[in-house]
Amino acid sequence: VLVDGLFAGNISETCSTSKMGTPVIQLGWNLVPEHWGRGIMVRALNDLFRQRFAARQDIKFVACAFAKNHRSIRVIEKLGFSPTKLLFLGWLH
C-alpha cells in the first residue's frame, strides 16, 4: 500500500479452494500507525476486490481480526463483511 508513492502498509492474500470448488482468499493487512484512521486500508482493499472480481466473479474473501484489534474490525465492518465468530483455538486447529 503506497501513500504519495511511499510505503504505508501491505495486504497479504492466502488463496485456497472451498469444498465446493470456490476460490477463497484469506486477507491480512498492516498499516503504518501514522496512517491509521484515514480510510487508506479500506480504499486499498476495495481496489484489490475490484481487481480480483474483474478476473473472477465467484471468489470468496475471508478477513479475520483479534477481538481487541478494533481498528481491523472497523475496516472489516466498513467493507461489509458478514460477521462470524471463531474461537481462536478452534481456528488454530
VEXROVO-530035 format. One record per residue (C-alpha): residue in one letter; x, y, z. Coordinates in steps of 0.02 Angstrom, whole numbers, plus 32768, in hexadecimal, padded with zeros to 4 digits. Example, Ala and Ser with C-alpha at 12.3 -4.5 7.8 and 13.67 -1.06 7.14 Angstrom:
BEGIN
rec rest A; xx 8267; yy 7F1F; zz 8186
rec rest S; xx 82AC; yy 7FCB; zz 8165
//
This chain:
BEGIN
rec rest V; xx 8000; yy 8000; zz 8000
rec rest L; xx 804C; yy 80A4; zz 7FC8
rec rest V; xx 801E; yy 8153; zz 8002
rec rest D; xx 8066; yy 81DF; zz 7F98
rec rest G; xx 80DD; yy 815E; zz 7F4E
rec rest L; xx 8121; yy 8126; zz 7FF7
rec rest F; xx 8108; yy 8080; zz 8050
rec rest A; xx 807A; yy 808C; zz 80CF
rec rest G; xx 804A; yy 7FD6; zz 80E7
rec rest N; xx 8025; yy 7F30; zz 8095
rec rest I; xx 7F99; yy 7EB7; zz 806B
rec rest S; xx 7FB8; yy 7DFD; zz 806C
rec rest E; xx 7F4E; yy 7D7B; zz 8013
rec rest T; xx 7F4B; yy 7CC1; zz 8036
rec rest C; xx 7EED; yy 7C63; zz 7FB0
rec rest S; xx 7E95; yy 7BBC; zz 7FC1
rec rest T; xx 7DFB; yy 7B63; zz 7F7F
rec rest S; xx 7D5B; yy 7B3F; zz 7FDF
rec rest K; xx 7D0E; yy 7A91; zz 7FE6
rec rest M; xx 7C97; yy 7ACB; zz 7F5D
rec rest G; xx 7D27; yy 7B01; zz 7EEB
rec rest T; xx 7D13; yy 7BBB; zz 7F09
rec rest P; xx 7DB5; yy 7C20; zz 7F14
rec rest V; xx 7DCE; yy 7C66; zz 7FC4
rec rest I; xx 7E48; yy 7CF2; zz 7FEC
rec rest Q; xx 7E74; yy 7D10; zz 80A2
rec rest L; xx 7EAB; yy 7DC3; zz 80BD
rec rest G; xx 7F23; yy 7E12; zz 8136
rec rest W; xx 7F66; yy 7EC3; zz 813E
rec rest N; xx 7FD7; yy 7F3A; zz 819A
rec rest L; xx 7FDF; yy 7FF6; zz 8193
rec rest V; xx 8063; yy 806B; zz 81D8
rec rest P; xx 8015; yy 80BD; zz 8273
rec rest E; xx 802D; yy 816D; zz 822D
rec rest H; xx 7FAA; yy 8142; zz 81AA
rec rest W; xx 7F27; yy 80F5; zz 821D
rec rest G; xx 7E77; yy 813D; zz 821B
rec rest R; xx 7E80; yy 8189; zz 816D
rec rest G; xx 7E23; yy 8104; zz 8109
rec rest I; xx 7EC0; yy 80D0; zz 80AB
rec rest M; xx 7EAD; yy 8015; zz 80CA
rec rest V; xx 7DF4; yy 8013; zz 809D
rec rest R; xx 7E1D; yy 8068; zz 7FF6
rec rest A; xx 7EB0; yy 7FF2; zz 7FD6
rec rest L; xx 7E47; yy 7F57; zz 7FFA
rec rest N; xx 7DB8; yy 7F96; zz 7F8E
rec rest D; xx 7E35; yy 7FAC; zz 7F00
rec rest L; xx 7E72; yy 7EFB; zz 7F1B
rec rest F; xx 7DBE; yy 7EB9; zz 7F1A
rec rest R; xx 7D9B; yy 7F11; zz 7E74
rec rest Q; xx 7E37; yy 7EC2; zz 7E28
rec rest R; xx 7E0F; yy 7E13; zz 7E66
rec rest F; xx 7D55; yy 7E1B; zz 7E38
rec rest A; xx 7D81; yy 7E5C; zz 7D8A
rec rest A; xx 7DE2; yy 7DBA; zz 7D70
rec rest R; xx 7D65; yy 7D45; zz 7DC3
rec rest Q; xx 7CB7; yy 7D62; zz 7E0C
rec rest D; xx 7CAA; yy 7CC9; zz 7E7D
rec rest I; xx 7D37; yy 7CF6; zz 7EF5
rec rest K; xx 7D13; yy 7CF7; zz 7FB0
rec rest F; xx 7D79; yy 7D63; zz 8026
rec rest V; xx 7D9C; yy 7D3F; zz 80DE
rec rest A; xx 7DE1; yy 7DC2; zz 8155
rec rest C; xx 7E0B; yy 7DA0; zz 820B
rec rest A; xx 7E3A; yy 7E0F; zz 829C
rec rest F; xx 7E58; yy 7DF4; zz 8354
rec rest A; xx 7DC8; yy 7E32; zz 83C0
rec rest K; xx 7E34; yy 7EBC; zz 840B
rec rest N; xx 7E70; yy 7EFC; zz 8362
rec rest H; xx 7DE8; yy 7F7F; zz 8351
rec rest R; xx 7E39; yy 7FD6; zz 82BD
rec rest S; xx 7E3C; yy 7F37; zz 8253
rec rest I; xx 7D8B; yy 7F0D; zz 8289
rec rest R; xx 7D54; yy 7FB9; zz 8250
rec rest V; xx 7DA6; yy 7F9D; zz 81A5
rec rest I; xx 7D4A; yy 7EF6; zz 8198
rec rest E; xx 7CA5; yy 7F4A; zz 81C4
rec rest K; xx 7CBF; yy 7FD8; zz 8147
rec rest L; xx 7CDF; yy 7F57; zz 80BF
rec rest G; xx 7C37; yy 7F05; zz 80E2
rec rest F; xx 7C73; yy 7E59; zz 8116
rec rest S; xx 7BF4; yy 7DE7; zz 816B
rec rest P; xx 7C2F; yy 7DCD; zz 821E
rec rest T; xx 7C50; yy 7D22; zz 8267
rec rest K; xx 7CAA; yy 7CF7; zz 8305
rec rest L; xx 7D30; yy 7C72; zz 830C
rec rest L; xx 7D7D; yy 7C33; zz 83AA
rec rest F; xx 7E37; yy 7C4C; zz 8395
rec rest L; xx 7E68; yy 7B9D; zz 83CD
rec rest G; xx 7DE9; yy 7B51; zz 8356
rec rest W; xx 7E2A; yy 7BBB; zz 82C8
rec rest L; xx 7EDD; yy 7B8E; zz 82F3
rec rest H; xx 7EB9; yy 7AD5; zz 82E3
//
